[in-house]
Amino acid sequence: MRQYVNYDAGRRDFTVPNGWNLISSQDKPPVPGVSDPVKEIRRALDLPIGSPKIEELASPGMEVALLFDDLQRPTPVHLALPEILDRLNRAGIPDDRITGICALGTHPIPSMDQLKKKAGDIAFSRLQGRLFAHDPHASDNVIIGKTHRGTLVEINRHVAFADLIVGVGECMPHPVAGYGGGCKIMMPGVCSYRSVAEHHFSWMRHRQSRVNLLDGNAFYEEIVDAGRLSRLAFKLDFIINEKKEILRAFAGDPVEEHREASSYARSLYRVPLPKLADVTITSAYPLEVGVQATKALTMAGFCTRSGGAILWIAPQKQAGSILPLIKEMGSDENAGDFHRRLIVGEIPEHLRSFGISYIMQVVYFKELAEKFTVVHVTEGLSPEQVKMMKFSYASNIQDGIDQVYQKMPQADVAIFPSGGNIIPEVR
């Protein structure tokens, strides 16, 4: 039976052997963006969900903190900020009472040129001297309290002392938080390193911390708790396709608008499965660059039975960013022991410069290697590097299938031609 996956702007065909029962091969065709992005932003801001408009929340004399995500996200901040600034101006708040903050969490701090690229020329000019990148290690981050579960919430001082806090971000399926967006602009966005570490490392392996789940997901619920405690008042979230085009914008109360955005994202990317697969064949497309390529593998883990096999297909042509992860995978430490070290703050020296979400990948990858047979089909990594990850190497898809078929001649098989942007949902 001939099948395909999307790969590096093309397709790779392969044959599913006799004895393998195909339970899913659904592709997700590209969804075109809106024809007028600014019009879509204005529509969302004019019709907020669960909240008054920004100009109704604001009043003269207020100090406003305007948060936005960093260059690791495709959010069209350069289009959104001028629209928000204009509305704040109409409410009697001049630009010189507005501070723009790049809510990067624990990602590397961008340069001023990178900030300008993200914010856009118009907002960069209007916020001259009041545009900053959050520093999670800053000594003047402010402790504002703890969540109901006891997570420390320590945030950027500009945010802590602002009268009104507005955020701009992106909502997409997230392997741990259910969906990105919403209050994530606060936690981890503008929280201190120790605050993010306490939250992420505590809840990252809870059984309910997973994609496509909000209610009962402690990882997500703690983020909401931190957002409410931090007084995040209004959020604009985008759904964006692989071409970085706006599909839809949602705005309003950070929790309520996020729920509607998440529901819309689910309608686009959900792939139903009748059961857990014995074998999952997944392509990293369209998120094939660097650490983004790992998302497809993580998602495959949600719909493959324990002891089953995953064929992870990714070019890895720009693999430099995952090499430290590979190095740590080569250690003899299991996932549980490594996680316990993280909980007490023992982060390996060669990983300290990376964001906490990156360090979490080591735990997840070790766990995947312990739970599944993972065959990595790639041209960018050597067989030795793949072996260091405790995975098996294959130079092409058919070779990878043959490796698994020798051990599993009878299997229920799921194929994700575009595994980087799907939500597998087992009925």
N, C-alpha and C positions, 0 to 999 in steps of 0.2 A: 504494500500500500504506500503510494507516494505522498509525502508530506513536505512541508517547508517551514523554515523560520526566517524572519527578517534579520538581516545581518549587514552592518556597515553600508547602509544605503542601497543594499541589494537583497537578494534572497539566496538561501542555501537549501537545496533539496536533499531529501534522504528517503530511505525506505524503511517502513516499520515491518519487522519480521512476522512471519506466521506464529501464532501463539500469543501475540500481544493484542489485547482488546482495547481499542481506542475509546476512552470515555469523554474526551474533550480535545478539540483542536481549534477552538474558536479564536479567530484573530480579532483585533480591535482596530478597524480602519481609522485613519486620521480624521479628526473632527475639525472643520474649518473655523477660523476665528471670526469675530464680528467685523463688519466692514468699517465701522467707525468706533475705534477704541475710546476716544474721549466722550463720545455720546453715551457709551455704555457705563463709563465711570460716573457721569452726571446722573444717569438714570438711577444707579444704585444709591448715590448720595441723596437724591431727591426722594427716594422711597426706602428709607432705612427700616430694618427689621427689628422690632422690639425696642425702639429707641427714638427719641426726637432727632431731628436733623442736627448736624454739627453746629450750624449757626444758631440753633435754639439751645444747645448745651453751653455755648460760649457766652460770655458777657464781658463788657469793658473792664479792664484792669487785671484780667486773668493772665497768669503765666502758663503757656501751653508747651507741653512736650510732645513732639511729633516723631513717632518711632517708625522705622522702616527696616526691612531685612537687608542682607548683604549681597555681594555679587555671586555667592553660591546659589542664589535663587534667581529665577528669571522674572520676578515681579517687575512690572513696568512702573517703577517708582517715579521715574522722570515725568510720566504723564499724570500720576495721581497727586503728587505734592502741590503743583500749582493750583489745581482745582480746590484742594483743601485749604491752602493758604488764602485763596480768594474768598472763600466762605467765612473763614475766621476774620478776615478784614471787614467783611460786611457786618459781622457781629460786633465790631468795634475793637477788635484786637489787631494792632499793627504788627508787621513782620518782626519788629525789634522786641516783641514780647513772646516770640515763638522760637523754641530751640529744636533743631532737628538732630535726631540721634540714630545712628546706624546700630540696630539691635542685633549684634552678631553672635550673641551667646558666648561660646568659648572658641569660636573660629578665630583665625589669625586677624589681627587688626589691620584694616586697609589703610593705604596711604591717602593723602588728600586728593591726589589725582583719581584714585579709585572711588573715593567718596563722590567726587564731582561726576564721574561717569555714571554712578548709580543714581544720584539725586537728579542729574540733568542740569544743564546750564542755567535754566530759569530759576529753579529752586536754590541752586548753589549760589547764585548771585543775590537772591533775595534774603538768604540766610547767612550771608557772609559774616564770618566771625562767630556764628552761633550754630555751626554744623560740626558735630562731633561723632567719633566712633566710640561706642561703649568699650570700656576696659574692664574685663571681669576680674582682673588682679588689682585694681585700683584700691588704695588704702582709704579713700573717702566714699566707697560704696556704703549705703546706709541700711542697717538692719531695721526692718519695719514690723517684724513679728514672725509667727510660725503658722503653718497651715493647720487644719484640724487633726491631721495625722502627725504633726510635729516637725515637718520640714522647715528648716530655716529659710526665710525669704529676706535676702539682702540685695538691694537694687541700686542702680545708678543714681547718684545724688540729684541730677537734673530732673529725673523722673520722680524721685521721692518727694521733692518740694514743689512740684508743678501743681497748678490748680486744675488743669484739664489734660488728660492723656489720650492721645489718638494714635492708632496704629495702622500700618499698611503692610500687607503680606500676601501669602499664597496658600491656598488650600488644595492639598493633594493627598492621596493615600499615604499613610505613614506606618511603618512596620511595628511601631511600639505605641505611639500616641493615638492610634486609630486613624486620624487625619491630621495633617499639618494645618497651620493657620490658627485663627482664634487667639486664645490667650498665650500661645507659644511665643508671641512677640514680646511677652513679659518674662516668661519662664520657658526656655532659658534666655530669651532675647537680651534682657538688660539686667540679669541677675549676676551675682558674683560667682567666681569659679567654685568656691566651696559650697555655695547654695545649689548650683547646678549639679555638682558631683553628688551631693547628698541625695538630691531627688532622683537623678538618673540611675545611679548605681543601686539605690534602694529598691526601685520598682521595675528595673529593666527586664527581669526574668519572671515576673509574676505571670501566671497562666493567662490572666485576663488582659495583660499588656500586649495588645496585638492590633493588627490592621483591621479596619472596618468595625471597630467596637469602641463606643464612647461610654455608655452606661455600664458601670461596674468595672471599668478600666481605671485602676488606681493611678497609673502613670498619667493618664489624661485628667482625671479628677483632681489630682494634686496641682496640675498646671492651671486648671480653672480656679482652684482655691487661691493660688498665688496671684492670678490675674485680678480676682475680686479684691484681695487684700491690698494689692498695689493700686487699685482704683482706676484700672483701664476702663475708660468710659465709652469708647467708640472704635470700631475696627472696620477696615475695608479689606476684603479678601478677594483674590482673583483665582479663577480656574483658568489654567493656561495649557495650551497644547505643546507638542514636541517641537513645533516651529517657533515657540515663544510668543504665540498669538493669544489674545484674550478670547476666551470662550464665553465667560460670563463674570460679572462682578457682583459681590454681595456686601452689604454694609449695614451697620447698626450696632446693637448690643453685641459685645464680643462672643458671647455664648450662643445667643439665639441666631445671629447671622451665620455663625460657624456651623451650626447644626443643619441649616438649609444648604449651605455650601457643600458640606460633607455628603448630604443626601444627593445633591446634583452630581458630585464626583462619583459617587457609588453607581449612579445610573449610567455613567459613561464607561466605567472601567471594571465593573463586576463581571466575573466569569463563573457561572454556577457549575458545580461538579456533583455528581450523584453519590460519590463516595471518595474516601482518601485513595490516592493513586499509589500503585506499587512503584511505578516509574514516572517521573516528571521530566520532560524535556523542555527547557526554557531558554529563550534568548534574552540577553540583556537589553536588546533594542527596545525603545529608542534612547535609553540611558546607558550608553556604552563607554563613557569616558570616566576614567579614574574610579574613585570610590562609588560613584553612582551606579556602576555596573554590578555592584554587590546586591543592589535592591532586588533584582530578579531572583537571585539565589535565596535570599531571605524569604521572599514571598512563596517560593516553591516549597520551602520548609513547612509552611502552614497547611499544605494540602497533600503531603506525601506521608505515607504511614512510616512509623518507626521501623528501621531495618530495611526500608526501601532504598531506591536509588534516584539521584538527581543528575541529569546532564545539564551543566551550566555552560552556555555558549556565549562567549564574549571576546571581541578582538583583542582587548587589552593593549592597544597600540600606544596609549599614553599611560603606562602602568606605573610610572614613577611614584605617584601618590599612594599606591597600595603596598609598596615594597617594605616599609616599616611594619605594616600589618603582617606581611608574609614572614618577616624575620621573627616576630613574636609567636606566630603560629608554629614555628619550628621548634619551640621549647617543648619539654616533656610535660609541662604543667597542664592539667586538665581544665575544663571550663569553670568548674566549681571553685577550684583552688585559686585560679587567676581572678575570678570575681571577688572572692574573699579578700584578696590582697587590695583590690581597688576600693572596697568598702572601708578599709582602714587607712587609705591614702597612700599605699605603696605602689605608685605608678612607675613602670620602668623608665629609666632616664631617657632612652631614645624615643619615647612616646610623649614626653612631657610638653613638647611644643605643639602637639596636636589637640584638636578639640575633643571634648568628652565623648561626643557621639561617635567619633572615629575610634577612640579607645574601646568603646562598647563593642565595636565590630569584632574585636579579638575574641571576646567571650562568645558572641554569637557564632563565629566561624568555628571555634573549637567545639562548640555544642553541635553544630551541623556535622562536623567530621566524626563526632562520637555517635551520632544518631543515624546517619545515612551513609550510603556509599555515594560519594560525590565525584563525578567525572567532569573535569574542566576541559572543555574544547576551546582552545585558544591558540593564537599565533604570536601573541605579544609576550607571553611568559615561556620560559624554558621548562622542559620536563622536570628539572631539578627544583625549580622554584615552586611548581605545582605540587610536587611531592613533599616539599617543606611544609605546605599548608595541610598536609595529611589527606590530600585529594589525589585522584588518579588523573593522569594526563592523556589527552587524545588530540591528535593533530587535525582531525576532521570529525564531523558528526557521525558518519557511518562507522568509523573506528570506535567511537565512544559507545554507540549502540551495541556493537559486537561484543565489547567488553562486558556490558551489563547483561546481554542476552545469554552469555555463557553461564552466568550464575542464576538468571531468572528467565527461563524459556517460556514461562506462562506468567503474564502480568497484565494488570489494568494500567493503562498508560494515558497520561494527560500531556498535551503539547500546548505550549504557550508561544506562538510565533512572535509576539511582542511582550515579553515577560516583564519588561521594565516599567510598564504602566498599567498593570492589571491588578485586580483584587480577586484572588481565588476564594470562592465561598462554597464550602462543602455543605450540602443540604442535610 
